[in-house]
């Protein structure tokens, strides 16, 4: 059984070879129950995979173990995709800040998810598949954060995290002309708690 879609790929260049889910999805809450957390497609010769990585909630929650298992399955699937000659990018909400610099105050997150060594190790495994982190430039503000909690005026206080990532293989990375975060999208009347990451490629 699959739950409602959580990821999507929109393209003006067409959508080819669309693949939903992971071949070895661990399932949650039970094996065989899959969530719509990833979709891959080829858009004008560029292969992209959109992901919405499970939120671990707390390190002792069942969801945390599922998150790590899901990331293992993702790494297995990405291995072949990233090795291809065509440009390839793995992108989306990873619910993990890769380094302490990707959170507004490392001390606040001690003992919490999003920053645990196990989560960061899972990201390192993904990068070990031949992917590099396309870090967006800082368009406004002191940090390249992509997420701010709705509560306590976090956005205006700069209390954010960089958890929306773009991981690219060599062919994709070689085409990157610019990358930035659209902070203005976070200022709308009914905004998401995330801001879009924009990556501009050379034609």
N, C-alpha and C positions, 0 to 999 in steps of 0.2 A: 504494500500500500504506500502511495506517495502522498505527501502533504502538498499544500499550495506552493506555487513557484515562489522562490525567494531570490532568484537570480535571472538575468536576462541579457541578451545581446541585441542591440539595435544597430543597424548598418545601412548606410546609403549605397554601399558598394555590393550589396547582396549578401546572402547567407547560404553557404554551402557546407555539406558534411557536418550537419548539426548533431552533436552527441550530448545527451543529458545524463547526469550522474557519473558515478565512478564504478568501474568494473568490480572492485572489491570493497564496496561500501559496507562498513561494519554494522550499519543499522542502529536506530535508536527509537524508542527505548529497548527494543529487542531486535535481534538479527532478523532480517527480512522486512523490517519496517524502514523504508528509506525516506529521506527528506530531500526536497528539490534544492540542493545547495550548490550545484555547479552545472554549468552548461558551456560547451565549447562549439566554436563555429569558425569557418574560414570566410574572411571578408576581404575581397579584392586581393587575394594572395597572402593575406596576413592571418595567421591562426591565433585566435584568442580564447582564453578560458576564463570565464567569470566565476568567482567563488564567493560564498558567504560562509565563512568558517564558523563552526559552532562556538558559542560563548561558553567558556569553561565554568562560569559562575563563581565557584570557589574550588580550591585545590582538593577538597574532600567530596565534592559532588560527583554523582555518576556522570554528569554532563562533561566534567573535566576529562575523565578517562575516555569518554566517547570522542571528545575533541582531539585528543592525541592519536587515537586510533584512526579517526577520519583523516587527519593530516598524514599519517603513515600511508593510507590508501591513496591519498592525493599524490604523494611523492612517487609512489610506484607508477601511477598513471602518467605523471608529468615526465618521467624519465625518457620515454620514447618520443613524446611530443616536443620536448625542448631540444632534443638531439637532431631534429630534422633541419634541413638547409633553409627552409622558409622562415621568415620572421615569425616569432612566437612570443606571446605575452600571457602571463598568469596574473590576474588582477582582481581586486575586490576588497571586501571587508574581511580582514584576517583576524580581527579581535586580538591581535598581539602587537605590542610595541617592540620593534627589533632591538633597540638599545635604550639605556637610561636617558639618553638625550631626546628620545622620542616621547617622553612624558613630561608634564609640567613640573613635577616634584617627585623624584624617585622614592623619597622616604615615605610618601603617602601610600605607595603601592606595595610596600613590603608585606609579604604574606598573601598577596592578592593575585588573582589571575591577570592575564594580559602581559605580565612581566616575568613569569616564573622561568627558571632555567630550562625546564622541560619544554615549555612552549617555544622559547627562543632557539632551543636546539632543533626543534622541528622545522623552524624557518631556515636554519642553517643547512639542514638536509635538503630542503627545496633548492636553496642556492647552489648546493653541491651537485645538483642535476644540470649545471651549466647555465644558471640564471643569475642575473645581477639585479640589484635593487635600483630602480629608476627613482632617485630622490628628487621630488619637485623643488624648484627654487622657492625661496621665501619672497612672496610677492608683497605681503604686508605683515607687520608684526615680527616678533623676534624668532618665531619657530615655524617650522613647516607642519603644523598639526592639521589633522583632517577630521577630528572628532572632538566635540565638547558636550558634556552632559547638559541636559536642559535645566538642571537645578542650580540654584545659588549664583546665577549670572556667570556661569563658567566661561562662556564664550567671551564676554566683555572683560573678564578678569584674566584671560589667557590661560585658563586651566584646561588644557587640551592634551590630546595624544595623537601620534601618527600611527594609525592602525589600518588605514586604507592604502594598500601597497600595489605597486606595479613591478613584477619581476619579469625580466626580459632575457631571451637568449641572445647570442652574439649578433645574429642577423637583424633582430628587432632593435637592439641597443644601438647598432650602427646607423639606424635611420632616425634616431631621436634628435630632433632639432631644439625642442624646448619642453619643459614640463613645469606645471605650476598648480596651485590649489585655488579654486574659485571660492574664496571666502565670502564674496558677495552673496552667493547662493545660501549661505548660512544666516543671512540677515533678513530673510523674507518674513512675511506675517505668520506663516505656518511652515517653518523650515524643517528640514531633516536635522538630526543632531550630527550628521556628517556633511562635509563639503566635498564636491566633486574634485577628482584629480584629473587634470587635463594633460595629455601627452600629444605633442605636435610632431608628426613625422615628415621627413623629406620624401617627396613623391618619388 
